[in-house]
Amino acid sequence: MTESKFGNHYYILKTTSKHERTVADNIRQAIENNMTDVVVTAVVVPEDIKGYVFVESPEEHARIEELVESIAHARIVLKNETSLEEIKHFLVPKPAVSGIDEGTIVELIAGPFKGEKAVVKRVDRAKEEITVELYESIVPIPITIRGDNVRVIDRNQD
């Protein structure tokens, strides 16, 4: 049995695909509206794994199964508990500039240049910003934008 230093257990719930957020919201509503007496300290919907929700609770496995039976789109609780070390990497957000390097062709998806294509000239990983030059501009002007305001089109550029 895996317990945190606060006495909590970590469970993985299997859900209907694409209903992970709904399951998390339904668990929150059930607890807030006193529809269940099961104690849940945290619910996490990892973006990298579809069809699963992580639950942290001081309750035993059977009590979490009771909760799952009353939640729409929640299917089962996996038999074995997990440890925080096993799921910790899902809790850290992925940097917005990961996978973007100099020379990458991107499309701007926000701001005044939305829809324009550009070449990445510099990546600042600490600030999660990139400096780009627009393709169709006559005078190449460097523009610095946040890394989450672009969509990668092509990674192979000189």
N, C-alpha and C positions, 0 to 999 in steps of 0.2 A: 504494500500500500504506500502511495506517495503522498506526503503531506508537506505543505509549506511551513515556514516557521510560525505562521499564524494558525495552523491547524486546518488549513483548507486543502481540498482535494481538487485535482484538475481532470475534467471529463471532456470527451469529444463526442458531440452529438452529430449523427448523420441526418441530413435534411433532404428535402426534395430539392433538386437542382434549381438554382436561381432563386430560391426562397430563403437564403441564409439570413438576410436582413429582416425578413418578415418573422422568422422564428425568433430572432433576438428581440425584436420589438414586442412580440407576443409574450415572451418570457418576462420582459420588463412590465408590461401591462398587467399580467397575472399577479405579479408581486405587488405592484403599486395599488391595485384594486382589491387586494386581500383575497384573491380567488384561490390562493394556495398558501400553505404555511411553510413551504420549502424555502430555505434561506439560500440565496444566490448572491455572491459578492461581486462577481464580474462575468460579463458575457462578451466574447470577442469574435468578430466575423473576419477571418483572415482573407485578404484579397487573393492570395496565391493558391488557395485550395477551395475549389468549388464543391458545394454539397456538404460542408462541415462547419460546425460552430463549436468554439471552446467555451466551457463553463467552469468557473471557479466557485466552489461551495464547501462549507464545512460538513455538509450532509453526506450520508452514505450512498452507495451506488443505487440501492433499491429506491431511495427517496427521489433521486434524480430521474429514475425510470418512471415514477409516479407523475412527476412534472411533465415529462415528455409525452405521456399519454394524453394530457389535456391540452397540448400545444399543437395547433394546426401546422402542417408541413414538417413537423419534427418526426423522424422515423424511429431511430433507436439510439441508445447510449452504447458506445463501444465497450466491450466487456472489461478491458483493462484500463485502469486509470493511467494518466500520463504524468510526467514531471514537468516542472517549469522549465528545466533545461532543454527538454525536447521541443517545447513550443516557443521558446524565447525568441528565436530568429523570426518568427511570424509577427512578433509584437513591435519590432523595430521597422519604421517606415523606410521604404526603398528611396534613395536619393532621386530627385527629379532629373538630374543630369546623368544618371547611370546609362550607359550605352551610347552616349553622345560624345564624339571625339572631334578633333579638328578635321575639317574636310567633309564632314557629314552633311548631306543635303536634308534640309528640314522644311516643313511648312509651318508658318505662323498661324496659330489657331485662336489668338486673342489679341486685342489691342488695335491700334489704327492701321496696322499692316496685315490684318487678318486675311488669310488666303494666299498671301505672297510666299514664294519659294525663296530660300536663302541658303548660303553656305556658312557653316560654322567656322569662325576664325579663331576663337579662343573659348576655353571652358574654365570657369571658376567654380571648382567643386565645393569650396568652403562656403561660398555665398549661394550656391546652386543657381548661378547665372551663366548665360552664354552670350558671346558677342558674335553677331552674324552680319553678313553683307547680302543685301537683296540681289537676286539674279537680274531682274529687269531694270534696275536703276542705271541711269547713264553715268552718274558719279558714284563710285563705291563709298558709301558712308557706313561706318560701323555702328551697329545698333546693339545695345546691351539689353537683354530681356531675361525674365525668369525661365528656368529650364522646363517648367510645366506648361509653358505657353507655346510649345512647339510639338510637332509630330514628325518623327523620323520618316523620311521617304527613301533615302538611299545612303548606305554606309560606305560605299566604295567611291571615293572621290580623291583626286590627287591633292 
